[in-house]
Amino acid sequence: MALFLLAPLVGEFLLGNQPITQLTGLVMLAPLYGGGALLVREAARRTGRGWPTMIVLAVAYALIEEGPVDQMLWNPHYGGFDMGAAYASTHIPLLGTSVEMIEDVVLMHTIWSICVPIALVEAFTRDPRRPWLGRVGLPSVGVLFVAAAVLLGVAQAQSEHFVASPYQFAVAGAAIAGLITVGFLLGGRPAPGSDADAPSPWTVGAAAFAVTSLYWLRDQLPEGLSTWWPVAAWLVVAGGAATLCMRWSRRRGWGASQRLALAGGALLTYVWVGFTHAREMGVSIPVALTGNVVFGTAAVLLLLAAAARQPPHATPPEHHRAHAVLRNRR
């Protein structure tokens, strides 16, 4: 239940996409966001797989939500905004969407809608590898997710007066199917370890906060700059960050505290980003800011509570043995 509610609260309300006055919208958002997050996690954990599989499945979720469900990937006037003009410089006619749009959709949903909520909730469990849903719970969540996706898809098509072409649906479907296949092809065996020590949780959290904040600071770039440059630059940064995380995760001492720090750094980015969206929520500024404060404070308290449940970051036993050897030689 925690992940079922946390996913939409982070993905929509903490970000500032939805004001606090729209909390009743969780009735629709929770089955979609929360149901999707639960299905991603259960698919990985039940098959003995871990975070690599969850990340790939989260990318598939991102394409499902913004593709076939609400069609934002293709709708040039989505939500009454001129999305076509906003993303025109990286538009790919063959796909009917833009590279920047795909990048935004994939990054936001993969990181914040799915992976961050999963990591936060798992931080409160004794065994994060254990499935949470049983024989009744898993199909029930699946039905809720599909029902929410269909209902939202129909509602969006009617309200937006837009339906993508069969070709666009087919391309999206092929991409989603390919990602799901890749996700399950990733084995559950851990990668070879490294003798180097893992960075401290503080280092990991600071790095996650810096990199994810850098992504959102792209909005502050001067007008007239070709969008291809920041898009390409961010692909390099994201690729480098992913590679660094993979290397860190193979080091001695990497564990639950570092995983929580990685999610926590990204979570704190959404805390400050939410305040920048106060003018765009469709409510008065005081109401919007009240929501920012409430959700931001709740996010920080949740992160602190999760951190308090983690074991203390101890010096690896190998270091203790090495120091003992040195002392004996003196």
Residue pairs with C-beta under 8 A, 6 or more apart in sequence:
2 121
2 124
3 34
3 37
3 38
3 41
3 117
3 118
3 121
3 132
4 30
4 34
4 35
4 37
4 38
4 141
5 26
5 30
5 34
6 34
6 37
6 117
6 120
6 121
7 30
7 33
7 34
7 36
7 37
7 113
7 114
7 117
8 26
8 29
8 30
8 32
8 33
8 34
9 26
9 295
9 298
10 112
10 113
10 116
10 117
10 267
10 270
10 299
11 17
11 29
11 33
11 108
11 109
11 112
11 113
11 117
12 18
12 25
12 29
12 33
13 20
13 23
13 291
13 295
14 267
14 270
14 271
14 274
14 295
14 296
14 299
15 108
15 112
15 270
15 273
15 274
15 277
16 273
16 274
16 275
16 276
16 277
16 278
16 280
16 281
16 288
16 291
16 292
17 277
17 281
18 25
18 29
18 281
19 281
19 282
19 283
19 287
19 288
19 291
20 287
20 290
20 291
20 294
20 295
21 283
21 287
21 291
28 148
28 151
28 152
31 144
31 145
31 147
31 148
32 65
32 69
32 145
32 148
32 149
32 152
33 113
35 141
35 142
35 144
35 145
35 148
36 61
36 64
36 65
36 113
36 114
36 145
37 61
37 113
37 114
37 117
37 118
38 132
38 133
38 141
39 141
39 142
39 145
40 54
40 57
40 58
40 61
40 114
40 118
41 54
41 118
41 132
42 131
42 132
42 133
42 138
42 141
43 49
43 53
43 57
43 183
43 184
44 50
44 51
44 53
44 54
44 57
44 183
45 129
45 130
45 131
45 132
46 131
47 53
47 184
47 188
48 188
49 183
49 184
49 186
49 187
49 188
50 129
50 188
50 190
51 115
51 249
51 259
52 186
53 183
53 184
53 186
54 114
54 115
54 118
54 183
55 110
55 115
56 179
56 180
56 182
56 183
56 186
57 114
57 179
57 180
57 183
58 109
58 110
58 113
58 114
58 115
59 106
59 110
59 179
60 176
60 179
60 180
60 183
61 109
61 110
61 113
61 114
62 105
62 106
62 108
62 109
62 110
62 113
62 114
63 73
63 105
63 106
63 172
63 175
63 176
63 179
64 149
64 176
65 105
65 109
65 113
65 149
66 72
66 73
66 105
66 109
67 73
67 74
67 169
67 172
67 176
68 149
68 153
68 169
68 172
68 173
69 149
69 152
69 153
69 156
70 78
70 152
70 153
70 156
71 78
71 153
71 156
71 157
71 160
71 162
71 163
71 164
72 78
72 79
72 83
72 101
72 105
73 96
73 97
73 101
73 102
73 105
73 164
73 168
73 172
74 96
74 97
74 162
74 164
74 165
74 168
75 83
75 160
75 162
75 164
76 82
76 83
76 84
77 83
77 84
77 160
77 162
78 160
78 162
79 160
83 101
84 91
87 97
87 98
87 100
87 101
87 227
88 98
89 98
89 100
89 226
89 227
89 228
90 98
90 99
90 100
90 101
90 227
90 228
90 231
91 97
91 98
92 98
92 99
95 168
95 171
96 164
96 165
96 167
96 168
97 168
99 228
99 231
100 227
100 231
103 231
103 234
103 235
107 215
107 238
111 212
111 266
112 266
112 267
112 270
115 263
116 263
116 266
116 267
119 259
119 260
119 262
119 263
120 260
120 263
120 264
120 267
120 302
120 303
120 306
122 128
122 256
122 259
123 256
123 259
123 260
123 263
123 306
123 307
123 309
123 310
124 305
124 306
124 309
128 256
133 141
157 163
191 246
191 249
191 250
192 250
193 250
193 251
193 252
194 247
194 250
194 251
194 252
195 252
196 251
196 252
197 251
197 252
197 253
197 316
197 319
198 248
198 249
198 251
198 252
198 253
198 254
198 255
198 258
199 207
199 248
199 251
199 258
200 313
201 257
201 258
201 260
201 261
201 307
201 310
201 313
202 261
204 248
204 258
204 261
204 262
204 265
205 261
205 262
205 264
205 265
206 265
207 241
207 244
207 265
208 261
208 262
208 263
208 264
208 265
208 266
208 269
209 265
209 266
209 268
209 269
210 265
211 237
211 238
211 241
212 265
212 266
212 269
213 269
213 272
214 237
215 234
215 237
215 238
215 269
216 269
216 273
216 276
218 230
218 234
219 276
221 230
245 262
248 254
248 258
249 258
252 316
252 318
253 316
256 310
256 311
257 307
257 310
257 311
257 313
260 303
260 306
260 307
260 310
264 303
264 306
264 307
267 299
267 303
268 299
268 300
268 303
270 299
271 295
271 296
271 299
271 300
274 291
274 292
274 295
274 296
275 289
275 292
275 296
277 288
278 285
278 288
278 289
278 292
279 285
279 288
281 287
281 288
281 291
